[in-house]
Amino acid sequence: MLGMGIWAALALAGAAPHTAEVKARGETVPVGTAAKDAADDPAIWRNAAHPRRSLIVATDKQAGLYVYGLDGRVRDFSRDGRLNNVDLIELGRGRVLVAASDRNDKAHAQIRLYWLDTQRAKLRPIGTVDGGAGEAYGICLGRVGGLVQAYSVLKDGTVVQVGVTARRHAAQGTILRQMKLETQSEGCVVDHRTQTLFVGEEDRGIWAFDARPNGATQGKLVAAVDGGQLVADVEGLAILPKGKKGGWLIASSQGDNAYALYTLPDVKPAGRFRIAAGRFGATSDTDGIAAARGSFGRRYKGGLFVAQDGNNAPHAQNFKLVSWRDIRRQIRP
């Protein structure tokens, strides 16, 4: 077991790592598609001037894209069909770019782009760009060398890097390179500070790639599915940064309804947690997750974690909101 992380060693020895429990402090209105696997992936925009007016953008992968307030109420809905994952990035001067993986055509992925009007909590569509040949699945955004990059993760494990130029009423995209994982992949997130792209291969674990357009296309498996710290399927990924390089990488450990935490930049196991039953219910079968640092008002002073709930019975699926401070109080790496 030389060189093996403590959580992996414990799993092989038959002792599962401790999984802390936290409770949600809020939830969104259920998505409009009932009796189906529909809610999937969230992204968070923090209003630095008025944190309580922050917004959550999230997908109903059967119908379109929602904008929610922190109170969970619907602010906007864009009826654009089968949008699987979503991400957003701030570009300065009040501009917030939103990208969703469009799988309306299973043979050819599209990246559907919007401006988020943060004053009115509305999505302003600006078109689609090419996301590669195959079925769209995951999406994440990064800013590399000052340029916006979209990473389109196809269901077969192909990762297509697209340079994006967004203007007021239109967008353009240029495919820059492709990377490949062997099996089904979806979740991804970019660590802007280290220019690292993390991608989840559902049955194998989390891979790290150089996020730069001219970087190596060969990835490195940095967190393997081990049945203890990380249980397949590996689904959503999120980063909550701290300082110049530190912080946490979070993964949806869907197989046991938990979330695996890793330190950055070394990607070492740092604990696990579940969202347990409470006023807003537990989460299970989580697909997408999102995390953001800073205060989000009284309920979420230490940061915000959002997770899709795959079983919000008797209602349609929705998203649960958790205080990052509550998580950190339970997990102290």
N, C-alpha and C positions, 0 to 999 in steps of 0.2 A: 504493500500500500504506500510505498515511498512516493512522495510527490502528489498524493491524492488529497483533495480537500476533505476536511473533517466530516462534512455532511455526506459526501459520497462514501467515505469509509464507514460511517455509522449505518448507512443504508445497506451496504454489503454485509455488515456484521449482524443485520437483522434489527437494529435499533433505529427507528425513524427519528429524524431531527424534530425538535420541539416546534410546534406551529402555534404562534400566538393568535389570540382572537381580539378583534376590534369590532365596533358597531358603526354602522352608517349614521351620519347625522342628517342626511337628506336623500332624496331620490327624485328622478324626473317623472313626469307624466309618461305612462306607457306609450310605446310607438303605436301607430295606427293600424299596423298589420297584426291581426289577432290569430291565435292558434297556429302560428308558424314560427320557425327560427328566423327572426327578423332584425331585432336590434343587434348591432355588431360592434361599432368602434366609435370612441369619443375623442375629441381634441379640446383643449382648454385655452381660452384667451383671458388673460388677467388684465383688468382695468386698474392700472397703477394709481390713478388719481382717485378712483372710487371703487375699491375692491369688491364691494357688495354688488356692483353692477357688472361684474365679470360674466362671461358667457361660455357655454359649452356647445360645441357643434358635434352632432352625432348622427350616425347612419341608421336608417331602416333599410336593410339591404334588399328588401322586396319592393321598396317604393320611393326612397329619396333621402333627403338630408334635412335634419332639424337644427334649429337654434333654440337652446334653452337658457333661461336665467338660472341663477343659483337657487332660486326658490323651486326649481323643477318645472316651471310652467313653460309652455311652448311660446316662443317669440316669433318664429318663422318656420316655414316648411317649404322646401323646394322639391317639387314632384318630378324627379328626374330618373325614376326607375331603379334599376339594380346597382346601387352604389355600395360597395362593400366596406372599404376602409376610408378614413379621413385623417388629414393632418392640416396644420396651419403654421404660418410663420409671419412674424412682424418684420416689415421692410422699412420702417421709419416713416416719419411724417404722417402718422396715423393710419398707414396702409397695412392691412392684414390680409394676406393671401391664403386662401383655402383650396386644398386639392383633395379630390375623392377618386378612388379607383372605380372606374365605370366598366361593369361587366355585362352591359346590355347586349353586346355582341361577344359571345364566348370565344369566338375565333380570333378576335383582335381587341386587345386592351386599349382603353382610352383613359386619359387623365382629365377629369372634368374640373375646371377652375372657376373660382369665384373671388370677388372681393367681399370681405365681411364689413358691412357698414356697422361699426361698433356703436354709433350714436342711436341708430334706429333698430339695432339688433336684426338686420336683414342681410340676406345673401344676394349679391349682385353678380349674376353669371357673366363670364367673359369668354366662354367657349371651351373647346377640348383640344388636347394635343395627343400625339401618338404615344402609347404606352407599351408597344411591342406586340409581336405576334403570339397570341395565346390568351388564356382567360385571366382577366384582371383579378387580383386578390388583395395584396397589401399595397400601402402607399406611405411614404414618409418624405419630408422635405428637409433640406439642409441648405446652408449658405457656405459655399466653398470658394475661397478666393474672391469673395464679394459677389459671386454669382449664385442665383437660386438653382438648386439641383433637386429634381424629383426622382425618387427611386421607386420604380414600378415593379412590385413583386408579383410574378405570375404564379398560377396555381401549381405548375410543374416544377417550380424551384428556380426558374430563370429570374434574374434581377436585371432590370433595364434602367440605366442611368440616363436621365433626360435633362438637358439644360433648358431652363424655362425663362422666357422673357414675358412679363405681364405688363400690359398697358391698361389704360382706363377702360376701354371697351373691347379689348381683344388680347389674345395671348398667342405666343409661338413657342414651339418646342423642337429641340434637336436631340436625337438619340446620340449619345456620346460613346457608350460602351455597354457590354453585357457581362454578367457574371452568372455562375450556375451552381446550384445545389442539387443533390441527387434526387430528392423526393419533395413532397408537398411542403410548401413554405407560405408564410403569410405575414406575420408581424414584423415590423422593422422600425428602427429609430436611429437618428443621427446624433452623435456627440459632437457638437460643433467645436468644442474646445480642442479636442484631439483629432478632429477630422476622421472619425471612425464611424462606420455604418455597421449596426448590429441587425442581423436577420435571424428570425426563428424558423428552423426546420422542424416541423411539428413532431416527428418521431425521434429526432437525433439530438437537438439542442440548439444553442445560440452560437452563431458564427459572427466573427468580426472581419470586416473588409476595410481597406483603405477607401475613404469616401471621395478622394480626389479623382477627377476625370482621367488623369494620367497615372493613377496608382495601379498597383498590382491587382490583377483580377482574382488571384488565389486567396480564398478566405482561410481563417483559422477557427477551429471549434474551441470556444473559450468556456462554455458551460454545457456539459453533456447531460442528456436525460439519464438519470441514475436511479429513478424510482424512489428517491428520498427527498433531496433538496428540490429536484425538478422532475415532475411526472408528466409524461406525454398525455395529451398534446401540448406542445409549447404554442401558445397563442399570442396574445398582445404583448408588446414590449413598450416600456416607457423609461425615461431618464428624469431624475430629479437632481440637478447639479448642485454642487457646493464648492465654492472657491474656483481656482483656475483649472483644476483637473479632477477634483474629488466629486463625491456624490454617490448616487445609487442608480443601478440598473435594476428594473423591476420586470418580472415576467409572469404572465398568467400560466400557472401550473394547472392546466384544466383538468387533468386526470384525477386530482384529489381536491378540486375546488379550493385551491389555495393560490398564494402569490409568493414567488421566490425573490429574495432580495440579494443583490450582489454589490460589493463596493467597486468604485471606480477610482483610478483607471485600471486596476489590476484584475477586476472581475473575479473576486473571491466571494464565496458564499458568506452572507451576513445575516441570515435568519429567514424566517417564513411567517406568513400571517394568513388568516382567513377573515372574511367579513361574516360575523355570526348573527344569529337571529336577534332582532331588537325591534324598535318601533317601526323601522323601514324594511325589516326582513333581511335575511342572509342572501349571499350570492352563490350561484352554482353554475357550472359549465360556462365560465367566463371566456368570451372571445377577446374583445378589445379593452385596453386600459389607457389611461392618461394620467400624468402627474405634473404639477407645477408648484414652484416655490413661492414664498411670500405670503403675506396676509390676504385672506379672502373674506374678511369680516369676522364677526364674533365667533361664528361656528367653526371657522377654518383658519385660525390665526397662524398656524405653523405651515401652511401649504395645503394643497388640495389633491386628493387621489380620486379618480372616477373609474368605475368598473361596470362593464355590461353584466346584467343579470340574465342568465339564460333560462331561468325558471321563476318567473314572477307571479306564479299562480295565486289566485284565479284570473289575474289580469295578463295582458300581453307583456312581453319583455320590456325592460327599461334599464336605467343606469342608476347606480348607487353612488353617493357622494360621501367621502370619508375624510376626516381631518388627518393630515400628515403628522401632526403633533401626537394624535392618539396612537398612530402606528409606531412612532419613534419611542414613545413611552413604554411600549410593550417589547420592542426590539432594540437592544443596545449592543451592537457588534463589538 
